[in-house]
Structure formats: C-alpha cells, structure tokens
Amino acid sequence: MRSIDKAYRYEWLAEDVSEEEIILLQRTLAGSGFFVEPASATSLYAIKKLRESGKIKDGASVLMMLTGCGLKDTSVLSYHPANVRELDLQDVEAYLSKEH
C-alpha cells in the first residue's frame, strides 16, 4: 500500500509548507543550536500550522525528530546571512575577549 493511501485510510495529518517557511524555521532552529536539514524544518513548520488550525489540539504532545545536518544541503546556506570575520591567528584571542 502506498504511503498516500495509508494517509487517507488512517486519517494521518498532513500540511504543506513553502520554501520561505522552511528557510525561516531552519534559521530559527539554527539560532537555538540545531542546524538541521530542510526536511526537519519542514516537519516543524507543518506541526506549527496544524496546531494553529486546531488539527493538533492545545496540550497535545507531539514528538518530532530533528535529523540530518544542515550541511547536508549546502545550497541552503545562500539563504542564511553569515557574519564572517577574517582575523590573523594572533588576533583571535583579542577579538574573542571583546564584547560584540
């Protein structure tokens, strides 16, 4: 039985997620220390939308696994701004001791 057939048969929840939403959630997760591949960000945004629509009830527990390193798809890095500093090796310690 195909997965889509199972989804209908067992009334599994599903939601679509745009590229912009995927990038937004990938950035949000990275800010929390989790640089995941786009598929994990897709799942999290789908859960967010399902909760907002009431398909996942308030107080319900949802388990989501964050899989795959964000470096698995390096093309996504073009969507995330980077704050790159070039330093000579002898200047690293002084730079790190300053407040930014």
Secondary structure, 3 states (H helix, E strand, C coil): CCHHHHHHHCCCCCCCCCHHHHHHHHHHHHHCCCCECHHHHHHHHHHHHHHHCCCCCCCCCCCCCCCCEHHHHHHHHHHCCCCCCCCCHHHHHHHHHCCC
